[in-house]
Amino acid sequence: MSIDFIEIGPPDLWEYSKISIAFSTDSFLEVILPEKCLGGIQLQEKKPEKTVYIDQDQIPGVQPVTWEDEFDLKSWSFWLARADGNPVGGVTILPL
């Protein structure tokens, strides 16, 4: 299997949108800020009573192809991972 990582632009978000954002999880990471952040940041694993299924593909307006309608994407960076030419993962980086 060949995996490629490429930077894409907003016109290519249709391909990024092919990657499902539906998943299940049986744990979460809770952010703990000891001493009002003076003690650093800690992550503590939390387990819900049952496995949680989240399907953001079904929520209108959260798909990457709609982001340009709501946000100014000029300073955003998009990366796509392809396995044998098929999109399998993506990363969006926003400036602070």
N, C-alpha and C positions, 0 to 999 in steps of 0.2 A: 504494500500500500504506500502510495506517495502522498505526503502531506505538504501543502504549500501555504504560506502566510503572505497575504498581499494587502496593501493599503488600498482602500476604495474611497470613492467620493459619494456625495448624496445621490447622484444619478444611478448609482449601483445598489442602493438600499433595497431594491426589489429582490436582489439575490440574497442579501442579508436577512430579509424577511422570510426566506424559505426555512430558516433554522427555527425549530419549535422552541417556544418559551413556556412549555408545559412540563411540569416535573413533580415528583413526590419526594417527601423528606420525612425522616423520623427523628431529626434533631435540628436545632437552630443554635446560632452563636449569639449570646447576649453580650453587649458591650458594657463593661464595668469601668467607671472612672473614679478610682480611689483618690481620696483627698482632693476632690474637685480637679482632677487631671494632673495634680502635682505628683501623683504616684504612678503616672503613666496610664496606659490603656491596657485593660485585660479583656480577654474573650473567655466566656464560660459557656460550655455546651449545655443546652437545655433540651429535654426530651418531652414532646407533647404526649398526651395519653394515648393517641393513636396517630398513625401515619397521616400526614397532611398532603393533599393533592392540590396543586396550584396550576391553573391553566390560563395564563395571560394571553394566549392566542385568541381566546374567546371574548376578551374585553375590547370593545370598540375604541379606537383612537390611540392604542398603545403600540401598534405595530410600527416598525422602523420606517415604512413607506409614508407614514403620516407625520413623522417628526418635523419635516420641513414646513408643514402647515402651522405648527405651533412654536417652533424654535428657530433661532438664527444659527445655522449650522456652520457658518464660515470658519470658526475656530475649532470645530470638533474634528476628531480624527477617528476613522473607522477602519477596522482590520477584519479580514475574513480568512478563516481557515478552510481549505478545501482538501478533501481526501479523494484522490483519483478524480479530481475535477468537480466534485459535488460539495456544496457548502455544508460544513459540519460544526462550525463554531464561529463566534464573532466577538469583537471587543469594541466598545465605544469609549473614547477618552475625551473628557471635557476639561477645559482649563479652569483653574480656580480663580 
